[in-house]
Each structure stands twice: as C-alpha cells, then as structure tokens.
Amino acid sequence: MGPLEWGLLVLLSIFWGGSFFFIAVVLTDLGPLSLVAARVGLAALVLLAYLRWRGLALPADGPTWLAFFVMGAINNALPFTLISLSQTRIDSSLAAILNATTPLFTVLLAHWLTRDERLTASRLVGVVTGLAGAIVLIGPAALAGLGADALAQFAMLGATLSYACAGIFGRRFRALPPAIPAFGMTAGAFVMMLPVSLAVERPWTMPAPGFAAMAALAGLAIVSTAAGYILYFRILATAGATNLLLVTFLLPVTALLLGTTILGERPDGTALLGMILILLGLAAIDGRLFRRRQALSSAGAPFRGEARDPRPAPGRPRSSTGP
C-alpha cells in the first residue's frame, strides 16, 4: 500500500473506532435487529443523497444489484446482527479482541480464493504479531471471559468470518465509484432487515428512543457506515481485501492515540508494547520496509566482493595452492 492508502486506512479506523460505543448506547433503547435495520436504512438515505449531489448514476442491470444484495447480507445484515447480539452478552473489550481476528480469516481465505493475494510467510507473521499486539493493547484480562458465553463469542467470530468473505467478494466492485456499491450494499441490507426486525421485535411496541440513543444511531449510520463504507470500497479497489481489513488492528491504536491527544490520558508500558507489536505486524504485512532492507543488503554485496577479486592479476599465473 502507498501513503494514500495508509492514510485512508487510519481515517477508516477513526470512523469505525466509535462503532462499538455507538452500538452499546443504542442497544439501551432499541433491540439488536431494529438497530441494524435503522443503521443501514439511514446510511442508505445519506449515501443516496450523496450520489444525487455527485450526479452519479446507479447501475441498471440485475446481476450487479444481486451482487449488492449478497454484499449487503455478508457485510452488513449478518455481521451487524451477530455483533449486536453478542454485545448484549460479552464485554466490548473481548468483542474488540475477537473482532481483531478478521485479518487472519481474510489472509487464509484470500490465499485460496484469489490469485493476487497469496499467503506469504511475512503476511502470516504480520497477522499473528498484529493479533498479539491487539490482545496486549486491549488488555489480556479481557480474555478471562473467553469461554464464559460461548454462543455470544461464536457469534462475534461468525461476524469476523463474514467480514472476511465480504472483503474478498467486494473486489468485484473495483470498477465502480466507491459510493455506488456502498449504497447498493446498505440498501440491500435494509430491504432484508426491515421485515425481520418488524416481525421479531415489533419496535412500535417499545418506548421511543431517547436523545442519546438517537444521537448515537446518527453517528453510527452517518460516520461509521455511510462515510466508512465509501472509504472501505475505495481502499478495497486499490489495496485488496487483506490490506483493507488490517483496519481492525488499527482500531485499538487509534483509540489509544485519540485518548492520549484529546483526553490527556497517559498510556502505560503494556499499551505501548501492544501498539509497537501492531505496528510491527502491519510493517511485516506491508513488506516494503523488509524489501527495502533486502535491496540494500543485496546492493552492498558487490562492493564487499570487490575487496578481493578471485581472478589472477594480468601476467601473474594462479598458483594451485592460492595467491
């Protein structure tokens, strides 16, 4: 990835960093299915307004819209529902650690399902190092709850696996402006989730959501979903699925840096160690730093070799025992 893609990835981590907080606030007043339907529905409206403002035309062919609906199912409807359900049973810190397994699933699936995102030793080492860094940064104590509610934890892992599949499936939209698949995906997810939420949760029987829940829902839909998925498809088109979903490693790093710069928090040594491990993992996956080091080493080899030329000097025969 180039500097632009890394910058967009950091920005996406900021947009997505607050989603777990937003979800926790909205769940106090809305059921998980109603939350997902409202989130993708509002995001689709925002994206449609953006498309109209930009003058971008939507595709008219059926296969593209079918692909949008598949993307909406595996990247919005299914994982959003699983995450919302799991967050009613497990702590957000454990949810964040489980969410950080997304790049591991993506690396493995991309190796088998694509031709240009093959598994390499540096990528595998980078993913494992980054995952270890996320655990250290978030806090190993969060793993104490691992296995306490297996169903909720498997739901969270199911969401990460669904995200990995979506990252690979979404590569087919690389020729489209990013806002178009973002709208098609969220619109498809809304069409799927609205009848389910109405039938299962009957939200009209619940008390009206309070101001805090509505504000959190707006942030979740506009920032984390509408704006976030424009960046998502932009990065996916140029950097690939594996690099895109490294954003889950950056989420705790972004939270740490924002807490330090805005709230004046002072991270301890464990947090700094976790951040260093994540950055090392990202560098290993990116590969440029190590390739540059190898290039410098190979470039220096001829100069070291020139210190002793094995050929005999002109007019001087080579001895059988050496020079």
C-alpha positions in Angstrom: 0.0 0.0 0.0 1.1 3.6 -0.7 0.9 6.5 1.7 -2.5 7.5 0.5 -4.0 4.0 1.2 -2.4 4.0 4.7 -3.8 7.5 5.4 -7.3 6.3 4.3 -7.0 3.2 6.4 -6.2 5.3 9.5 -9.1 7.6 8.7 -11.4 4.5 8.4 -10.1 3.2 11.8 -11.2 6.6 13.3 -14.7 6.3 11.6 -15.1 2.7 12.8 -13.5 3.2 16.2 -16.6 4.6 17.8 -19.0 2.0 16.4 -18.8 -0.3 19.4 -19.6 2.6 21.7 -22.4 3.8 19.5 -23.9 0.3 19.4 -23.8 0.0 23.2 -25.6 3.3 23.6 -28.3 2.5 21.0 -28.9 -1.0 22.5 -30.2 0.6 25.7 -33.3 1.8 23.8 -33.5 -0.5 20.7 -33.4 -4.2 20.0 -30.4 -5.5 18.0 -32.5 -6.2 14.9 -34.1 -2.8 14.9 -30.7 -1.2 15.4 -29.3 -2.9 12.3 -32.3 -2.0 10.2 -32.2 1.6 11.3 -28.5 1.8 10.9 -28.4 0.6 7.3 -31.6 2.4 6.3 -30.4 5.8 7.5 -26.9 5.1 5.9 -28.6 4.2 2.6 -30.5 7.5 2.6 -27.4 9.5 3.3 -25.5 7.7 0.5 -28.4 8.2 -1.9 -28.3 12.0 -1.2 -24.5 11.9 -1.8 -24.9 10.1 -5.1 -27.5 12.6 -6.3 -25.3 15.5 -5.2 -22.3 14.0 -7.1 -24.5 13.2 -10.2 -23.6 9.5 -10.1 -25.9 7.1 -11.8 -26.8 3.7 -10.3 -26.4 0.5 -12.3 -29.5 -0.8 -14.1 -28.5 -4.4 -14.6 -29.8 -7.2 -12.4 -26.6 -9.1 -11.8 -24.9 -6.0 -10.3 -27.9 -5.5 -7.9 -27.9 -9.2 -7.0 -24.2 -8.8 -6.1 -25.1 -5.7 -4.0 -27.7 -7.8 -2.1 -25.2 -10.5 -1.4 -22.7 -7.9 -0.2 -25.4 -6.4 2.0 -26.1 -9.8 3.5 -22.5 -10.8 4.3 -21.0 -7.4 5.1 -24.0 -5.7 6.8 -27.1 -7.7 7.7 -25.4 -10.8 9.1 -22.3 -9.4 10.8 -24.1 -6.3 12.2 -26.8 -8.6 13.7 -24.3 -11.0 15.1 -22.2 -8.2 16.7 -25.3 -6.5 18.2 -26.5 -9.8 19.6 -23.0 -10.7 21.0 -22.6 -7.3 22.6 -25.7 -7.9 24.8 -23.7 -10.8 26.4 -20.0 -10.1 26.3 -17.8 -7.1 27.2 -16.8 -4.7 24.4 -13.1 -5.3 25.2 -13.5 -9.0 24.5 -15.6 -8.2 21.4 -12.8 -6.0 20.1 -10.2 -8.8 20.6 -12.4 -11.3 18.7 -13.0 -8.7 16.0 -9.2 -8.4 15.5 -9.2 -12.0 14.1 -10.7 -10.6 10.9 -7.3 -10.2 9.1 -6.4 -13.8 10.0 -9.5 -15.2 8.3 -9.0 -12.8 5.4 -5.4 -13.9 4.8 -6.4 -17.6 4.7 -9.5 -17.1 2.5 -7.7 -14.8 0.1 -4.9 -17.3 -0.4 -7.5 -20.0 -1.5 -9.9 -17.7 -3.4 -7.8 -15.1 -5.1 -4.7 -15.2 -7.4 -3.1 -11.9 -6.4 -3.4 -12.0 -2.5 -1.4 -15.2 -1.8 -0.3 -16.2 1.7 3.3 -15.4 2.4 5.4 -16.0 5.5 5.7 -12.3 6.1 1.9 -11.8 5.9 1.2 -14.7 8.3 3.8 -13.5 10.8 2.5 -10.0 10.5 -1.1 -11.1 11.1 -0.2 -13.2 14.2 2.0 -10.3 15.5 -0.7 -7.8 15.0 -3.3 -10.0 16.7 -0.9 -10.5 19.7 -0.5 -6.7 19.8 -4.3 -6.1 19.8 -4.6 -8.5 22.8 -1.8 -6.8 24.7 -3.1 -3.3 23.9 -6.8 -4.0 24.8 -5.7 -6.0 27.9 -5.1 -9.7 28.3 -7.5 -9.6 31.3 -10.3 -9.4 28.7 -9.5 -12.9 27.7 -10.6 -14.0 31.2 -14.2 -14.0 29.9 -13.3 -16.3 27.0 -15.5 -19.4 27.0 -17.9 -17.9 29.6 -20.6 -17.3 27.0 -19.5 -19.4 24.1 -22.6 -18.7 22.0 -22.0 -14.9 22.0 -18.3 -15.4 21.3 -19.0 -17.7 18.4 -21.5 -15.1 17.1 -18.7 -12.5 17.2 -16.3 -14.8 15.4 -19.0 -15.5 12.8 -19.2 -11.8 12.2 -15.5 -11.6 11.6 -15.6 -14.5 9.2 -18.5 -12.9 7.4 -16.4 -9.7 7.1 -13.5 -11.6 5.6 -15.8 -13.2 3.0 -17.2 -9.8 2.2 -13.8 -8.3 1.7 -13.0 -10.9 -1.0 -16.4 -10.8 -2.6 -16.4 -7.0 -2.8 -13.4 -7.0 -5.0 -15.8 -7.3 -8.0 -16.9 -3.7 -7.5 -13.5 -2.2 -8.1 -14.5 -0.5 -11.3 -17.4 1.4 -9.7 -17.2 4.7 -7.8 -17.0 3.7 -4.1 -20.3 5.4 -3.1 -22.3 3.2 -5.5 -21.5 -0.2 -4.0 -21.8 1.4 -0.6 -25.3 2.5 -1.3 -26.3 -0.8 -3.1 -25.0 -2.8 -0.1 -26.7 -0.8 2.6 -30.0 -0.6 0.6 -29.9 -4.3 0.1 -29.3 -4.9 3.8 -32.1 -2.6 4.7 -34.6 -4.5 2.5 -33.5 -7.7 4.2 -33.5 -6.4 7.8 -36.7 -4.3 7.9 -39.2 -7.1 7.7 -37.2 -9.3 10.1 -37.0 -6.5 12.7 -40.7 -5.7 12.3 -41.7 -9.3 12.7 -39.4 -10.3 15.5 -39.0 -7.2 17.7 -42.1 -5.2 16.8 -40.4 -1.9 17.6 -43.6 0.1 17.7 -44.4 -1.6 21.0 -41.2 -0.3 22.6 -40.8 3.1 24.2 -39.5 5.9 21.9 -35.7 6.0 21.9 -34.1 8.8 23.9 -31.9 11.6 22.6 -28.6 9.8 23.5 -29.7 6.7 21.5 -30.8 8.7 18.5 -27.6 10.7 18.5 -25.6 7.5 18.7 -27.6 6.0 15.9 -26.9 9.0 13.7 -23.2 8.7 14.4 -23.3 5.0 13.7 -25.2 5.4 10.4 -23.6 8.6 9.0 -20.0 8.3 10.2 -19.3 4.6 10.8 -21.5 3.3 8.0 -22.1 5.8 5.2 -18.7 7.6 5.2 -16.9 4.5 6.4 -18.0 2.3 3.5 -17.1 4.9 0.9 -13.6 4.7 2.3 -13.9 0.9 2.5 -14.6 0.4 -1.2 -12.0 3.0 -2.1 -9.3 1.1 -0.2 -10.5 -2.3 -1.4 -10.2 -1.2 -5.0 -6.5 -0.3 -4.8 -5.1 -2.3 -1.8 -7.0 -5.6 -1.7 -9.0 -7.4 0.9 -6.2 -8.4 3.2 -4.7 -4.9 3.5 -8.2 -3.3 3.9 -9.2 -5.5 6.9 -6.0 -4.6 8.7 -8.2 -1.7 9.9 -9.3 -4.0 12.8 -5.7 -3.9 14.1 -5.7 -0.1 13.9 -8.9 0.4 15.9 -7.3 0.0 19.3 -4.2 2.0 18.3 -6.5 4.8 17.1 -8.4 4.7 20.4 -5.1 4.9 22.3 -3.8 7.9 20.3 -7.1 9.8 20.5 -7.3 9.2 24.2 -3.7 10.5 24.6 -4.1 13.6 22.4 -7.7 14.6 23.2 -8.4 13.3 26.6 -4.9 13.7 28.0 -4.7 10.0 29.0 -1.2 8.5 29.7 -0.8 5.0 28.3 1.2 2.5 30.4 4.0 0.4 29.2 1.7 -2.5 28.3 -0.3 -0.3 26.0 2.8 1.0 24.3 4.1 -2.6 23.8 0.8 -3.6 22.2 0.9 -0.6 19.9 4.5 -1.5 18.9 3.6 -5.1 18.2 0.6 -4.0 16.0 2.8 -1.6 14.0 5.5 -4.3 13.5 2.8 -6.6 12.3 1.5 -4.0 9.9 5.0 -3.4 8.6 5.5 -7.1 8.0 2.3 -7.4 6.1 3.1 -4.3 4.0 6.5 -5.7 3.3 8.1 -2.6 1.9 10.4 -2.0 4.8 11.8 -5.5 4.7 12.1 -5.4 0.9 14.0 -2.2 1.1 16.4 -3.7 3.7 16.9 -6.8 1.4 17.6 -4.5 -1.5 20.2 -2.5 0.4 21.8 -5.8 1.5 22.0 -7.2 -2.0 23.2 -3.8 -3.3 26.1 -3.9 -0.8 27.2 -7.4 -1.7 29.2 -6.5 -4.9 31.2 -3.9 -3.1 32.2 -6.4 -0.4 33.0 -8.8 -3.2 35.2 -6.3 -4.9 37.6 -6.2 -2.0 39.0 -9.5 -3.2 38.9 -10.3 -6.9 39.3 -14.1 -7.4 40.8 -13.6 -10.9 44.6 -13.5 -11.2 46.3 -10.3 -11.9 47.4 -9.8 -15.5 50.7 -11.5 -16.2 50.6 -13.4 -13.0 49.7 -17.2 -13.1 47.4 -18.6 -10.5 49.1 -20.9 -8.0 47.5 -24.2 -7.3 47.7 -23.5 -3.6 46.3 -20.0 -3.8 47.6 -16.5 -4.4 
